[in-house]
Amino acid sequence: MERIHFKRLPEHIGIIPDGNRRWALAHNKEKHEGYKYGIKPGFELYEICLEYGIKEMTFYGFTQDNTKRPAVQTRAFQEACVEAVMKLADRDANLMVIGNTDSPLFPKELLPFANKRVLFGKGLININFLVNYGWKWDLMNNASKAIPRIDLIIRWGGRRRLSGFLPIQSVYADFYVIDDLWPNFKRNHLDEALLWYQNQDITLGG
Amino acid sequence: MERIHFKRLPEHIGIIPDGNRRWALAHNKEKHEGYKYGIKPGFELYEICLEYGIKEMTFYGFTQDNTKRPAVQTRAFQEACVEAVMKLADRDANLMVIGNTDSPLFPKELLPFANKRVLFGKGLININFLVNYGWKWDLMNNASKAIPRIDLIIRWGGRRRLSGFLPIQSVYADFYVIDDLWPNFKRNHLDEALLWYQNQDITLGG
């Protein structure tokens, strides 16, 4: 496959990996089973971003809003987040988990990575992972202050909304929606978003 | 024309009327001349929203970021905002202008309408108008606390970003982009956005 040459790349990409439950239902599984199929796509995306030289990515893990879902779903997305971090520990990244650690809904396995940056391997890319994150909690505590402005937010699963994703870092972000569901991630989704992004003007509200 | 029946309408619509300068250039005018062509579309949209029974609209007038533009443009959009409010005074609306009145960039003609609700005629609809608004200023002062959650944001002019528009009220908002420029507003733009909106699920992040 020929390598795409981008005129301009975002430094920091926000990822809203939506559609795991819809994917599960479409594959005759129960809703909560969808989350574990979201881990492999995350690593595929991480690899491509490393290859492209993206400097920072922020993944929407789960939110305090999400924990109002049935317990079996809450457990499933908590487990998927823990598994993702444990796998990332074998790769190259500067990881920072941001979320409310004062709540029992924050997975205790992730406490060593919370609210500070932890070096895995050679670093190479900053990965921020929002786990038991809440936008009100963030605004009240300035909890995400170590996360910089986001240039491009990509949301899978067709919804055109932020759903509480980092309201401060998102104020000037370009927002690209992929209709396909997150577990169906393909390299082409990212390329399509980046090809669109390179032709957007950057005004920072000016 | 047959009246469209919507299954579900947003209570509160946010309006980002972008593209005035690009419209001006496309019509052999200078950039700053575009703003005054944005007033009539605003009243057309207001009339249709009244007809549909929309309860509240918030218009993005101009921002503190915008005032970094050349002075001739800054004067032109200030004047357009003043003219819009003076014309609205002859209609039915509960107007509230939100913006930083401590700055000389806030048009003094609009001080009587700032940071409180003013009844015009029979009221009928809440109109919020952001004038010399800034998202940082808003977050620091909780300046927009009287504006409720937004259900649907419609942005004209093709850009897919919020550009600092009410970060708190926008966290769960569905975001619809019209590629056409704001001075080319047509009823069909609103209908297209509302037809899309009625099929979105409302989860408030859950």
Interface residues (C-beta under 8 A of the other chain):
Chain A: T63 D65 N66 K68 R69 W135 L139 R159 R160 R161 L162 S163 G164 P167 I168 S170 V171 Y172 A173 D174 F175 Y176 Q200 T203 L204 G205 G206
Chain B: T63 D65 N66 K68 R69 W135 L139 R159 R160 R161 L162 S163 G164 P167 I168 S170 V171 Y172 A173 D174 F175 Y176 Q200 T203 L204 G205 G206
